[in-house]
């Protein structure tokens, strides 16, 4: 589990700035950590070519003539182009046959080409022109203007609305069958990068956990985790540490709490390696473990095991959430999403983004297939008291689920 982007930026900035004293104190230890990612193999030209070929095969199967993608993870996935979104439209149009087209402002073309990683046509527009007319012109030139064109799910409304007017004979449809069909099933190269990101996060946890002590704030702990992650070669995405009653709020409160002996500390942390992410949560107590905390921790650990066992090839993704929720309800939690209990889904897809389709959530009918990757995080939350979340990610193999990180064995050995 991770923050919405705005909250992540705010908390990350808070974690890295005001507690320089903690980081200075840990610096001698940080100097003993080394970069684990030097051998990381980035996604290469052959894999990107295969992605385009798979997308075009899915387009043919779905009767879609092209797909339109704005900057973000999907644009990087298919073209390598790393770009931000603004009122000036930059996008890719991937046709069912032939090379993609990148549409971008004229003055931005040299910059856009710096990260372009596939053979592609580039068409530009000037400040007094409508970018969607350039997209419509490409569709017309490829003979696709009277067919079905898929729109990637995060493309903004203004772009869709203008394209509808610029290409009135084109039927705009969802591109989910194509984009999700490619991105949800990770290749061995992607799995390897996700494994490395997870290894970095676990190594950072091993460094940080024995250094968490009474008197520190959650922000102190998060700052130390970010520093260790960076030294180990990962790009920190989020390093959250919730203390005491705040651990009952899955994404925390607004003010950092100071740790007292016996307090629960819930950490939720992840990083990126070569564009692929990790997401791992650990919960422990500082000092003596209260008996009720130990009991709930053991219940969550069993929930994790139940979810992992339910993740069978061909099973609907929602059935994993249902299996956990049935177990928790037998223990007296819930029912459903009510508190005390499990108020969020059991897991989410993960890859280039921390949250990707599809989710392990009630009602999700997408079958589990080889290459899918998920978090497994069936937390339990007791409002006003404490919460426990254990989160490890897994990927589906030809023989069933396989962990990226092994779940902890007890609250006494959380990492």
Buried (B, 14 or more C-beta within 10 A) or exposed (E): BBBEEEBBEEBBEBBBEBBEEBBEEBEEBBEEBEEBBEEBEEBEEEBBEBBBEBBBBBBEEBEBBBBBBBBBBBBBBBBBBBBEBEEEBBBBBBBBEBEBBBBBBEEBBEEBEEEBBBEBBEBBBEEEEBBBBBBBBBBBEBEBBEBBBBBBEBBEEEBEEBBBEBBEEBEBBBBBBBBBBBBBBBBEBBBBBBBBBBBBBBBBBEBBBEBBEEEBBBBBBBBBBBBBBBBBBBBBBBBBBBBBBBBBBBBBBEEBBBBEEBBBBBBBBBBBBBBBBBBBBBBBBBEEBBEEBBEBBEBBBBBBBBBBEBBEBEEBBBBBBBBBBEBBBEBEBBEEEEBBBBBBBBBBBBBBBBBBBBBBBBEBEBBBEEBBBBBBBBBBBBEEBBBBBBBBBBBBEEEBBEBBBEBBEEBEEBB
